[in-house]
Amino acid sequence: MYDYIHIQTGQKLYYVGNSLGTLLALAAFSQEKLVNMTKSAALLGPIAYLGQLSSVFARTIVTTFLAEKAYWLGVSEFIPEGLVVGKILEGVCVLSLIDCNNVISALGGPNCCKMPSTIDVLFDHTFQSTSTKNIVHLSQMVRAGNIAEYDYGDENENMAHYGQPTPPMYYMTRIPKDIPLFLAYGGKDTLSDVNVVQLLLENLKDHVKDKLVVQYRDYYAHFDFIMAENANRVLYDPLLAFLMTP
């Protein structure tokens, strides 16, 4: 998609990513991919060092190997509303620390500023399916505490795909220091945990100062970035100002 838009327009792209979309960009930038096609990038609720996340819901999926179990059952598409995945997630929702009556907060933290009508619209469009392999990959990074390519669980398989027995790592310190970045994170976010973002920022400490804008909202949780009623004022206005900077 990046290549197509770049070729069709002949212009560099403005990239805005949320949640998993931030991890995709960070991984690409760390390998200096897409950088020459990117004018600037905004990362909302950035996901990086998943080993630091504090979401009990997400950690339960990881520690009980639920994604792997679905994969072993031959479920190639992870459909949250699908029968098999639904049955697996039922096992998560019976735990005392997890209130699945409010799955948004259970997954990403207590939202500050949502409206009932916004929640209805959100559920009309989410949660979208993804490959089960993708969920397995995310689970691997949570357990390992690193950012790496998919681990096939077999040295020979990894050798066949990567030419080495272990998956290659993505090093955030290799992100070019002059690419303009806008990072917005929240104090109540349990997926893009404050500790996750601080570790990412530590890796970006040598970034060119006027090329890195950081916005912190202490009352924002993970889904506030896309559905808070005040997001247009406290988040999107600064974001647009960043994108319009020459």
BELUR-V134177 format. One record per residue. OMEGA is omega in degrees with one decimal (* if undefined). Layout:
omega->{OMEGA/OMEGA}
This chain:
omega->{178.7/179.9/-175.9/-178.4/-179.8/-178.5/-177.5/-176.1/-175.4/-177.0/171.9/-174.2/164.3/-178.3/173.2/-178.9/176.5/174.2/-178.5/177.7/177.0/179.1/178.4/-179.5/-178.8/179.1/180.0/-179.0/-178.4/175.7/-179.1/171.6/177.1/-173.8/-178.0/178.4/-173.5/175.6/176.1/-176.8/176.0/-174.9/-175.3/-175.2/-171.0/177.4/179.0/-176.7/-171.6/178.2/-178.1/-173.4/-174.8/179.3/179.3/179.4/-178.4/-179.1/178.5/176.3/-177.6/-172.1/177.8/176.8/-178.0/179.4/178.3/178.9/177.3/179.8/179.4/178.0/178.0/178.9/-176.3/178.9/-177.8/-178.1/-176.1/-179.3/179.3/-173.8/-175.6/-179.9/177.4/178.8/179.3/-177.7/175.0/178.7/177.4/-172.3/179.0/-179.0/-172.5/-176.7/-174.7/178.6/-177.5/170.9/175.3/-171.8/178.6/179.3/179.6/-177.2/-170.1/179.3/-176.9/-177.1/-175.0/-158.1/-177.5/174.6/179.7/-179.2/178.6/177.5/179.3/179.2/179.9/-177.7/173.2/-174.0/179.6/-1.2/-179.6/179.1/173.5/176.3/176.7/177.8/178.3/178.7/176.1/-179.9/178.4/179.0/178.4/-177.5/175.7/-177.5/-177.0/-178.2/-179.5/173.5/-173.0/174.9/-175.2/178.2/-178.5/175.4/-179.1/-176.6/179.8/177.7/177.8/177.6/-179.1/-177.2/-170.7/-176.3/177.6/-172.8/178.8/-178.6/176.4/179.5/168.9/-177.9/-177.2/179.1/-179.4/175.5/-179.5/-170.8/-176.6/176.4/-178.6/-178.3/174.7/-179.2/177.0/-179.4/-174.0/-177.2/-179.4/-176.5/-180.0/173.5/171.2/-174.7/178.8/179.2/176.2/-176.4/179.0/177.3/176.5/180.0/176.1/177.2/-178.7/-173.6/179.8/178.6/177.1/-168.2/-176.8/176.4/-179.5/178.1/-178.8/177.5/178.8/176.9/-171.4/-177.1/-178.8/168.7/-168.5/-175.0/175.7/-178.2/-179.5/-176.1/177.7/-177.2/178.6/-175.2/-179.1/-176.9/-171.5/-176.2/-172.4/176.9/175.0/179.3/180.0/177.5/177.2/-177.7/-178.1/179.2/-179.1/*}
